Amino acid sequence: MKKILADVRVGGIVADWLDRGVVTPRGNPWQWTNLMGMLRNPDCAVTAAG
């Protein structure tokens, strides 16, 4: 979340995750559309205050 608040592009976050081998909960490689869907989902919402 810190990277998003720091104005890092979603594609950059996904590229970092791919480089580090981070996968989705289903075990697939991340795509920017997966991350955008998650960020837009109110069930996954968090607040900056924590």
PDBQT receptor file of N, H, CA, C and O in Angstrom, charges set to zero:
ATOM      1  N   MET A   1       0.810  -1.176   0.000  1.00  0.00    +0.000 N 
ATOM      2  CA  MET A   1       0.000   0.000   0.000  1.00  0.00    +0.000 C 
ATOM      3  C   MET A   1       0.864   1.255   0.000  1.00  0.00    +0.000 C 
ATOM      4  O   MET A   1       0.482   2.268  -0.585  1.00  0.00    +0.000 OA
ATOM      5  N   LYS A   2       2.007   1.199   0.639  1.00  0.00    +0.000 N 
ATOM      6  H   LYS A   2       2.318   0.375   1.114  1.00  0.00    +0.000 HD
ATOM      7  CA  LYS A   2       2.882   2.372   0.681  1.00  0.00    +0.000 C 
ATOM      8  C   LYS A   2       3.293   2.800  -0.719  1.00  0.00    +0.000 C 
ATOM      9  O   LYS A   2       3.374   3.995  -1.003  1.00  0.00    +0.000 OA
ATOM     10  N   LYS A   3       3.557   1.827  -1.607  1.00  0.00    +0.000 N 
ATOM     11  H   LYS A   3       3.491   0.856  -1.377  1.00  0.00    +0.000 HD
ATOM     12  CA  LYS A   3       3.964   2.163  -2.976  1.00  0.00    +0.000 C 
ATOM     13  C   LYS A   3       2.835   2.848  -3.722  1.00  0.00    +0.000 C 
ATOM     14  O   LYS A   3       3.076   3.777  -4.493  1.00  0.00    +0.000 OA
ATOM     15  N   ILE A   4       1.617   2.406  -3.506  1.00  0.00    +0.000 N 
ATOM     16  H   ILE A   4       1.421   1.651  -2.879  1.00  0.00    +0.000 HD
ATOM     17  CA  ILE A   4       0.479   3.029  -4.187  1.00  0.00    +0.000 C 
ATOM     18  C   ILE A   4       0.303   4.449  -3.684  1.00  0.00    +0.000 C 
ATOM     19  O   ILE A   4       0.080   5.366  -4.474  1.00  0.00    +0.000 OA
ATOM     20  N   LEU A   5       0.402   4.637  -2.380  1.00  0.00    +0.000 N 
ATOM     21  H   LEU A   5       0.583   3.891  -1.739  1.00  0.00    +0.000 HD
ATOM     22  CA  LEU A   5       0.285   5.977  -1.817  1.00  0.00    +0.000 C 
ATOM     23  C   LEU A   5       1.448   6.861  -2.232  1.00  0.00    +0.000 C 
ATOM     24  O   LEU A   5       1.314   8.084  -2.258  1.00  0.00    +0.000 OA
ATOM     25  N   ALA A   6       2.588   6.262  -2.558  1.00  0.00    +0.000 N 
ATOM     26  H   ALA A   6       2.697   5.268  -2.537  1.00  0.00    +0.000 HD
ATOM     27  CA  ALA A   6       3.758   7.018  -3.007  1.00  0.00    +0.000 C 
ATOM     28  C   ALA A   6       3.709   7.294  -4.503  1.00  0.00    +0.000 C 
ATOM     29  O   ALA A   6       4.687   7.781  -5.070  1.00  0.00    +0.000 OA
ATOM     30  N   ASP A   7       2.585   6.990  -5.153  1.00  0.00    +0.000 N 
ATOM     31  H   ASP A   7       1.790   6.594  -4.692  1.00  0.00    +0.000 HD
ATOM     32  CA  ASP A   7       2.358   7.264  -6.567  1.00  0.00    +0.000 C 
ATOM     33  C   ASP A   7       3.219   6.406  -7.488  1.00  0.00    +0.000 C 
ATOM     34  O   ASP A   7       3.624   6.855  -8.560  1.00  0.00    +0.000 OA
ATOM     35  N   VAL A   8       3.499   5.177  -7.074  1.00  0.00    +0.000 N 
ATOM     36  H   VAL A   8       3.171   4.812  -6.203  1.00  0.00    +0.000 HD
ATOM     37  CA  VAL A   8       4.177   4.219  -7.944  1.00  0.00    +0.000 C 
ATOM     38  C   VAL A   8       3.118   3.617  -8.863  1.00  0.00    +0.000 C 
ATOM     39  O   VAL A   8       2.023   3.283  -8.409  1.00  0.00    +0.000 OA
ATOM     40  N   ARG A   9       3.429   3.478 -10.136  1.00  0.00    +0.000 N 
ATOM     41  H   ARG A   9       4.318   3.749 -10.504  1.00  0.00    +0.000 HD
ATOM     42  CA  ARG A   9       2.455   2.937 -11.090  1.00  0.00    +0.000 C 
ATOM     43  C   ARG A   9       2.183   1.462 -10.813  1.00  0.00    +0.000 C 
ATOM     44  O   ARG A   9       3.057   0.712 -10.379  1.00  0.00    +0.000 OA
ATOM     45  N   VAL A  10       0.938   1.076 -11.082  1.00  0.00    +0.000 N 
ATOM     46  H   VAL A  10       0.228   1.685 -11.435  1.00  0.00    +0.000 HD
ATOM     47  CA  VAL A  10       0.523  -0.310 -10.849  1.00  0.00    +0.000 C 
ATOM     48  C   VAL A  10       1.410  -1.275 -11.624  1.00  0.00    +0.000 C 
ATOM     49  O   VAL A  10       1.780  -2.329 -11.108  1.00  0.00    +0.000 OA
ATOM     50  N   GLY A  11       1.751  -0.924 -12.853  1.00  0.00    +0.000 N 
ATOM     51  H   GLY A  11       1.450  -0.067 -13.272  1.00  0.00    +0.000 HD
ATOM     52  CA  GLY A  11       2.627  -1.783 -13.654  1.00  0.00    +0.000 C 
ATOM     53  C   GLY A  11       3.982  -1.989 -13.003  1.00  0.00    +0.000 C 
ATOM     54  O   GLY A  11       4.572  -3.063 -13.121  1.00  0.00    +0.000 OA
ATOM     55  N   GLY A  12       4.479  -0.971 -12.317  1.00  0.00    +0.000 N 
ATOM     56  H   GLY A  12       3.999  -0.098 -12.221  1.00  0.00    +0.000 HD
ATOM     57  CA  GLY A  12       5.753  -1.081 -11.612  1.00  0.00    +0.000 C 
ATOM     58  C   GLY A  12       5.664  -2.009 -10.418  1.00  0.00    +0.000 C 
ATOM     59  O   GLY A  12       6.597  -2.757 -10.128  1.00  0.00    +0.000 OA
ATOM     60  N   ILE A  13       4.535  -1.956  -9.726  1.00  0.00    +0.000 N 
ATOM     61  H   ILE A  13       3.777  -1.348  -9.962  1.00  0.00    +0.000 HD
ATOM     62  CA  ILE A  13       4.326  -2.845  -8.582  1.00  0.00    +0.000 C 
ATOM     63  C   ILE A  13       4.246  -4.290  -9.069  1.00  0.00    +0.000 C 
ATOM     64  O   ILE A  13       4.860  -5.185  -8.488  1.00  0.00    +0.000 OA
ATOM     65  N   VAL A  14       3.483  -4.507 -10.142  1.00  0.00    +0.000 N 
ATOM     66  H   VAL A  14       2.984  -3.780 -10.614  1.00  0.00    +0.000 HD
ATOM     67  CA  VAL A  14       3.343  -5.860 -10.687  1.00  0.00    +0.000 C 
ATOM     68  C   VAL A  14       4.692  -6.377 -11.175  1.00  0.00    +0.000 C 
ATOM     69  O   VAL A  14       5.030  -7.536 -10.937  1.00  0.00    +0.000 OA
ATOM     70  N   ALA A  15       5.458  -5.542 -11.847  1.00  0.00    +0.000 N 
ATOM     71  H   ALA A  15       5.184  -4.600 -12.040  1.00  0.00    +0.000 HD
ATOM     72  CA  ALA A  15       6.786  -5.960 -12.322  1.00  0.00    +0.000 C 
ATOM     73  C   ALA A  15       7.673  -6.368 -11.149  1.00  0.00    +0.000 C 
ATOM     74  O   ALA A  15       8.404  -7.354 -11.237  1.00  0.00    +0.000 OA
ATOM     75  N   ASP A  16       7.612  -5.616 -10.058  1.00  0.00    +0.000 N 
ATOM     76  H   ASP A  16       7.018  -4.815  -9.987  1.00  0.00    +0.000 HD
ATOM     77  CA  ASP A  16       8.392  -5.946  -8.864  1.00  0.00    +0.000 C 
ATOM     78  C   ASP A  16       7.953  -7.289  -8.293  1.00  0.00    +0.000 C 
ATOM     79  O   ASP A  16       8.790  -8.114  -7.926  1.00  0.00    +0.000 OA
ATOM     80  N   TRP A  17       6.643  -7.509  -8.218  1.00  0.00    +0.000 N 
ATOM     81  H   TRP A  17       5.964  -6.839  -8.516  1.00  0.00    +0.000 HD
ATOM     82  CA  TRP A  17       6.135  -8.777  -7.707  1.00  0.00    +0.000 C 
ATOM     83  C   TRP A  17       6.552  -9.939  -8.595  1.00  0.00    +0.000 C 
ATOM     84  O   TRP A  17       6.921 -11.001  -8.095  1.00  0.00    +0.000 OA
ATOM     85  N   LEU A  18       6.497  -9.746  -9.905  1.00  0.00    +0.000 N 
ATOM     86  H   LEU A  18       6.198  -8.883 -10.312  1.00  0.00    +0.000 HD
ATOM     87  CA  LEU A  18       6.909 -10.808 -10.829  1.00  0.00    +0.000 C 
ATOM     88  C   LEU A  18       8.384 -11.138 -10.656  1.00  0.00    +0.000 C 
ATOM     89  O   LEU A  18       8.773 -12.306 -10.667  1.00  0.00    +0.000 OA
ATOM     90  N   ASP A  19       9.206 -10.099 -10.497  1.00  0.00    +0.000 N 
ATOM     91  H   ASP A  19       8.891  -9.150 -10.488  1.00  0.00    +0.000 HD
ATOM     92  CA  ASP A  19      10.644 -10.310 -10.276  1.00  0.00    +0.000 C 
ATOM     93  C   ASP A  19      10.912 -11.095  -8.999  1.00  0.00    +0.000 C 
ATOM     94  O   ASP A  19      11.854 -11.885  -8.930  1.00  0.00    +0.000 OA
ATOM     95  N   ARG A  20      10.077 -10.871  -7.988  1.00  0.00    +0.000 N 
ATOM     96  H   ARG A  20       9.312 -10.229  -8.043  1.00  0.00    +0.000 HD
ATOM     97  CA  ARG A  20      10.269 -11.541  -6.699  1.00  0.00    +0.000 C 
ATOM     98  C   ARG A  20       9.516 -12.859  -6.583  1.00  0.00    +0.000 C 
ATOM     99  O   ARG A  20       9.605 -13.538  -5.560  1.00  0.00    +0.000 OA
ATOM    100  N   GLY A  21       8.769 -13.227  -7.631  1.00  0.00    +0.000 N 
ATOM    101  H   GLY A  21       8.697 -12.676  -8.462  1.00  0.00    +0.000 HD
ATOM    102  CA  GLY A  21       8.070 -14.506  -7.620  1.00  0.00    +0.000 C 
ATOM    103  C   GLY A  21       6.769 -14.515  -6.842  1.00  0.00    +0.000 C 
ATOM    104  O   GLY A  21       6.262 -15.582  -6.496  1.00  0.00    +0.000 OA
ATOM    105  N   VAL A  22       6.217 -13.330  -6.558  1.00  0.00    +0.000 N 
ATOM    106  H   VAL A  22       6.629 -12.463  -6.839  1.00  0.00    +0.000 HD
ATOM    107  CA  VAL A  22       4.937 -13.246  -5.848  1.00  0.00    +0.000 C 
ATOM    108  C   VAL A  22       3.823 -13.642  -6.805  1.00  0.00    +0.000 C 
ATOM    109  O   VAL A  22       3.780 -13.164  -7.939  1.00  0.00    +0.000 OA
ATOM    110  N   VAL A  23       2.923 -14.508  -6.359  1.00  0.00    +0.000 N 
ATOM    111  H   VAL A  23       2.958 -14.896  -5.438  1.00  0.00    +0.000 HD
ATOM    112  CA  VAL A  23       1.816 -14.966  -7.202  1.00  0.00    +0.000 C 
ATOM    113  C   VAL A  23       0.479 -14.570  -6.576  1.00  0.00    +0.000 C 
ATOM    114  O   VAL A  23       0.421 -14.186  -5.408  1.00  0.00    +0.000 OA
ATOM    115  N   THR A  24      -0.583 -14.668  -7.357  1.00  0.00    +0.000 N 
ATOM    116  H   THR A  24      -0.536 -14.980  -8.306  1.00  0.00    +0.000 HD
ATOM    117  CA  THR A  24      -1.929 -14.382  -6.871  1.00  0.00    +0.000 C 
ATOM    118  C   THR A  24      -2.349 -15.470  -5.886  1.00  0.00    +0.000 C 
ATOM    119  O   THR A  24      -1.676 -16.496  -5.783  1.00  0.00    +0.000 OA
ATOM    120  N   PRO A  25      -3.448 -15.266  -5.161  1.00  0.00    +0.000 N 
ATOM    121  CA  PRO A  25      -3.923 -16.315  -4.258  1.00  0.00    +0.000 C 
ATOM    122  C   PRO A  25      -4.213 -17.640  -4.965  1.00  0.00    +0.000 C 
ATOM    123  O   PRO A  25      -4.207 -18.697  -4.335  1.00  0.00    +0.000 OA
ATOM    124  N   ARG A  26      -4.464 -17.581  -6.261  1.00  0.00    +0.000 N 
ATOM    125  H   ARG A  26      -4.469 -16.722  -6.773  1.00  0.00    +0.000 HD
ATOM    126  CA  ARG A  26      -4.700 -18.811  -7.028  1.00  0.00    +0.000 C 
ATOM    127  C   ARG A  26      -3.420 -19.402  -7.598  1.00  0.00    +0.000 C 
ATOM    128  O   ARG A  26      -3.461 -20.418  -8.291  1.00  0.00    +0.000 OA
ATOM    129  N   GLY A  27      -2.279 -18.773  -7.311  1.00  0.00    +0.000 N 
ATOM    130  H   GLY A  27      -2.246 -17.947  -6.748  1.00  0.00    +0.000 HD
ATOM    131  CA  GLY A  27      -0.999 -19.299  -7.756  1.00  0.00    +0.000 C 
ATOM    132  C   GLY A  27      -0.567 -18.859  -9.142  1.00  0.00    +0.000 C 
ATOM    133  O   GLY A  27       0.389 -19.401  -9.695  1.00  0.00    +0.000 OA
ATOM    134  N   ASN A  28      -1.264 -17.881  -9.709  1.00  0.00    +0.000 N 
ATOM    135  H   ASN A  28      -2.041 -17.441  -9.259  1.00  0.00    +0.000 HD
ATOM    136  CA  ASN A  28      -0.925 -17.392 -11.045  1.00  0.00    +0.000 C 
ATOM    137  C   ASN A  28      -0.039 -16.156 -10.959  1.00  0.00    +0.000 C 
ATOM    138  O   ASN A  28      -0.040 -15.465  -9.940  1.00  0.00    +0.000 OA
ATOM    139  N   PRO A  29       0.717 -15.869 -12.017  1.00  0.00    +0.000 N 
ATOM    140  CA  PRO A  29       1.485 -14.624 -12.034  1.00  0.00    +0.000 C 
ATOM    141  C   PRO A  29       0.539 -13.418 -12.031  1.00  0.00    +0.000 C 
ATOM    142  O   PRO A  29      -0.546 -13.461 -12.610  1.00  0.00    +0.000 OA
ATOM    143  N   TRP A  30       0.968 -12.362 -11.377  1.00  0.00    +0.000 N 
ATOM    144  H   TRP A  30       1.850 -12.327 -10.906  1.00  0.00    +0.000 HD
ATOM    145  CA  TRP A  30       0.159 -11.147 -11.333  1.00  0.00    +0.000 C 
ATOM    146  C   TRP A  30       0.142 -10.463 -12.689  1.00  0.00    +0.000 C 
ATOM    147  O   TRP A  30       1.110 -10.513 -13.447  1.00  0.00    +0.000 OA
ATOM    148  N   GLN A  31      -0.990  -9.819 -12.973  1.00  0.00    +0.000 N 
ATOM    149  H   GLN A  31      -1.777  -9.779 -12.357  1.00  0.00    +0.000 HD
ATOM    150  CA  GLN A  31      -1.136  -8.927 -14.116  1.00  0.00    +0.000 C 
ATOM    151  C   GLN A  31      -1.699  -7.625 -13.552  1.00  0.00    +0.000 C 
ATOM    152  O   GLN A  31      -2.347  -7.622 -12.506  1.00  0.00    +0.000 OA
ATOM    153  N   TRP A  32      -1.447  -6.519 -14.254  1.00  0.00    +0.000 N 
ATOM    154  H   TRP A  32      -0.920  -6.521 -15.104  1.00  0.00    +0.000 HD
ATOM    155  CA  TRP A  32      -1.914  -5.251 -13.701  1.00  0.00    +0.000 C 
ATOM    156  C   TRP A  32      -3.428  -5.225 -13.562  1.00  0.00    +0.000 C 
ATOM    157  O   TRP A  32      -3.952  -4.555 -12.672  1.00  0.00    +0.000 OA
ATOM    158  N   THR A  33      -4.144  -5.944 -14.428  1.00  0.00    +0.000 N 
ATOM    159  H   THR A  33      -3.718  -6.489 -15.151  1.00  0.00    +0.000 HD
ATOM    160  CA  THR A  33      -5.603  -5.978 -14.325  1.00  0.00    +0.000 C 
ATOM    161  C   THR A  33      -6.053  -6.683 -13.042  1.00  0.00    +0.000 C 
ATOM    162  O   THR A  33      -7.064  -6.302 -12.450  1.00  0.00    +0.000 OA
ATOM    163  N   ASN A  34      -5.305  -7.715 -12.606  1.00  0.00    +0.000 N 
ATOM    164  H   ASN A  34      -4.484  -8.024 -13.086  1.00  0.00    +0.000 HD
ATOM    165  CA  ASN A  34      -5.627  -8.391 -11.341  1.00  0.00    +0.000 C 
ATOM    166  C   ASN A  34      -5.493  -7.421 -10.169  1.00  0.00    +0.000 C 
ATOM    167  O   ASN A  34      -6.367  -7.343  -9.305  1.00  0.00    +0.000 OA
ATOM    168  N   LEU A  35      -4.389  -6.688 -10.155  1.00  0.00    +0.000 N 
ATOM    169  H   LEU A  35      -3.679  -6.751 -10.856  1.00  0.00    +0.000 HD
ATOM    170  CA  LEU A  35      -4.139  -5.761  -9.055  1.00  0.00    +0.000 C 
ATOM    171  C   LEU A  35      -5.154  -4.623  -9.064  1.00  0.00    +0.000 C 
ATOM    172  O   LEU A  35      -5.649  -4.236  -8.005  1.00  0.00    +0.000 OA
ATOM    173  N   MET A  36      -5.470  -4.081 -10.233  1.00  0.00    +0.000 N 
ATOM    174  H   MET A  36      -5.067  -4.396 -11.093  1.00  0.00    +0.000 HD
ATOM    175  CA  MET A  36      -6.454  -3.001 -10.318  1.00  0.00    +0.000 C 
ATOM    176  C   MET A  36      -7.824  -3.488  -9.830  1.00  0.00    +0.000 C 
ATOM    177  O   MET A  36      -8.527  -2.760  -9.129  1.00  0.00    +0.000 OA
ATOM    178  N   GLY A  37      -8.198  -4.699 -10.194  1.00  0.00    +0.000 N 
ATOM    179  H   GLY A  37      -7.627  -5.291 -10.764  1.00  0.00    +0.000 HD
ATOM    180  CA  GLY A  37      -9.463  -5.247  -9.724  1.00  0.00    +0.000 C 
ATOM    181  C   GLY A  37      -9.498  -5.377  -8.214  1.00  0.00    +0.000 C 
ATOM    182  O   GLY A  37     -10.510  -5.089  -7.576  1.00  0.00    +0.000 OA
ATOM    183  N   MET A  38      -8.388  -5.812  -7.653  1.00  0.00    +0.000 N 
ATOM    184  H   MET A  38      -7.566  -6.047  -8.171  1.00  0.00    +0.000 HD
ATOM    185  CA  MET A  38      -8.312  -5.950  -6.210  1.00  0.00    +0.000 C 
ATOM    186  C   MET A  38      -8.387  -4.579  -5.534  1.00  0.00    +0.000 C 
ATOM    187  O   MET A  38      -9.076  -4.423  -4.526  1.00  0.00    +0.000 OA
ATOM    188  N   LEU A  39      -7.696  -3.606  -6.073  1.00  0.00    +0.000 N 
ATOM    189  H   LEU A  39      -7.137  -3.732  -6.892  1.00  0.00    +0.000 HD
ATOM    190  CA  LEU A  39      -7.692  -2.274  -5.472  1.00  0.00    +0.000 C 
ATOM    191  C   LEU A  39      -9.063  -1.608  -5.557  1.00  0.00    +0.000 C 
ATOM    192  O   LEU A  39      -9.420  -0.811  -4.689  1.00  0.00    +0.000 OA
ATOM    193  N   ARG A  40      -9.816  -1.924  -6.579  1.00  0.00    +0.000 N 
ATOM    194  H   ARG A  40      -9.526  -2.570  -7.284  1.00  0.00    +0.000 HD
ATOM    195  CA  ARG A  40     -11.149  -1.332  -6.753  1.00  0.00    +0.000 C 
ATOM    196  C   ARG A  40     -12.233  -2.080  -5.992  1.00  0.00    +0.000 C 
ATOM    197  O   ARG A  40     -13.363  -1.599  -5.906  1.00  0.00    +0.000 OA
ATOM    198  N   ASN A  41     -11.919  -3.230  -5.446  1.00  0.00    +0.000 N 
ATOM    199  H   ASN A  41     -11.001  -3.621  -5.515  1.00  0.00    +0.000 HD
ATOM    200  CA  ASN A  41     -12.895  -4.056  -4.743  1.00  0.00    +0.000 C 
ATOM    201  C   ASN A  41     -13.089  -3.516  -3.331  1.00  0.00    +0.000 C 
ATOM    202  O   ASN A  41     -12.143  -3.493  -2.544  1.00  0.00    +0.000 OA
ATOM    203  N   PRO A  42     -14.317  -3.076  -2.998  1.00  0.00    +0.000 N 
ATOM    204  CA  PRO A  42     -14.539  -2.534  -1.645  1.00  0.00    +0.000 C 
ATOM    205  C   PRO A  42     -14.300  -3.565  -0.547  1.00  0.00    +0.000 C 
ATOM    206  O   PRO A  42     -14.025  -3.181   0.590  1.00  0.00    +0.000 OA
ATOM    207  N   ASP A  43     -14.392  -4.832  -0.839  1.00  0.00    +0.000 N 
ATOM    208  H   ASP A  43     -14.615  -5.144  -1.762  1.00  0.00    +0.000 HD
ATOM    209  CA  ASP A  43     -14.115  -5.858   0.169  1.00  0.00    +0.000 C 
ATOM    210  C   ASP A  43     -12.636  -5.914   0.522  1.00  0.00    +0.000 C 
ATOM    211  O   ASP A  43     -12.276  -6.454   1.568  1.00  0.00    +0.000 OA
ATOM    212  N   CYS A  44     -11.777  -5.368  -0.326  1.00  0.00    +0.000 N 
ATOM    213  H   CYS A  44     -12.070  -4.930  -1.175  1.00  0.00    +0.000 HD
ATOM    214  CA  CYS A  44     -10.337  -5.358  -0.063  1.00  0.00    +0.000 C 
ATOM    215  C   CYS A  44      -9.852  -3.983   0.405  1.00  0.00    +0.000 C 
ATOM    216  O   CYS A  44      -8.649  -3.760   0.539  1.00  0.00    +0.000 OA
ATOM    217  N   ALA A  45     -10.774  -3.076   0.650  1.00  0.00    +0.000 N 
ATOM    218  H   ALA A  45     -11.752  -3.256   0.541  1.00  0.00    +0.000 HD
ATOM    219  CA  ALA A  45     -10.414  -1.702   0.969  1.00  0.00    +0.000 C 
ATOM    220  C   ALA A  45      -9.695  -1.612   2.315  1.00  0.00    +0.000 C 
ATOM    221  O   ALA A  45     -10.037  -2.302   3.275  1.00  0.00    +0.000 OA
ATOM    222  N   VAL A  46      -8.706  -0.754   2.352  1.00  0.00    +0.000 N 
ATOM    223  H   VAL A  46      -8.427  -0.193   1.572  1.00  0.00    +0.000 HD
ATOM    224  CA  VAL A  46      -7.992  -0.426   3.595  1.00  0.00    +0.000 C 
ATOM    225  C   VAL A  46      -7.890   1.088   3.668  1.00  0.00    +0.000 C 
ATOM    226  O   VAL A  46      -8.063   1.781   2.665  1.00  0.00    +0.000 OA
ATOM    227  N   THR A  47      -7.618   1.580   4.824  1.00  0.00    +0.000 N 
ATOM    228  H   THR A  47      -7.478   1.018   5.638  1.00  0.00    +0.000 HD
ATOM    229  CA  THR A  47      -7.447   3.024   4.964  1.00  0.00    +0.000 C 
ATOM    230  C   THR A  47      -5.981   3.345   5.160  1.00  0.00    +0.000 C 
ATOM    231  O   THR A  47      -5.219   2.536   5.690  1.00  0.00    +0.000 OA
ATOM    232  N   ALA A  48      -5.597   4.520   4.732  1.00  0.00    +0.000 N 
ATOM    233  H   ALA A  48      -6.216   5.177   4.301  1.00  0.00    +0.000 HD
ATOM    234  CA  ALA A  48      -4.217   4.951   4.893  1.00  0.00    +0.000 C 
ATOM    235  C   ALA A  48      -3.869   5.103   6.369  1.00  0.00    +0.000 C 
ATOM    236  O   ALA A  48      -2.707   4.962   6.752  1.00  0.00    +0.000 OA
ATOM    237  N   ALA A  49      -4.861   5.387   7.190  1.00  0.00    +0.000 N 
ATOM    238  H   ALA A  49      -5.805   5.501   6.879  1.00  0.00    +0.000 HD
ATOM    239  CA  ALA A  49      -4.628   5.542   8.630  1.00  0.00    +0.000 C 
ATOM    240  C   ALA A  49      -4.405   4.197   9.311  1.00  0.00    +0.000 C 
ATOM    241  O   ALA A  49      -3.915   4.138  10.439  1.00  0.00    +0.000 OA
ATOM    242  N   GLY A  50      -4.764   3.124   8.624  1.00  0.00    +0.000 N 
ATOM    243  H   GLY A  50      -5.162   3.172   7.708  1.00  0.00    +0.000 HD
ATOM    244  CA  GLY A  50      -4.429   1.828   9.140  1.00  0.00    +0.000 C 
ATOM    245  C   GLY A  50      -5.497   1.043   9.751  1.00  0.00    +0.000 C 
ATOM    246  O   GLY A  50      -5.257  -0.075  10.208  1.00  0.00    +0.000 OA
TER     247      GLY A  50
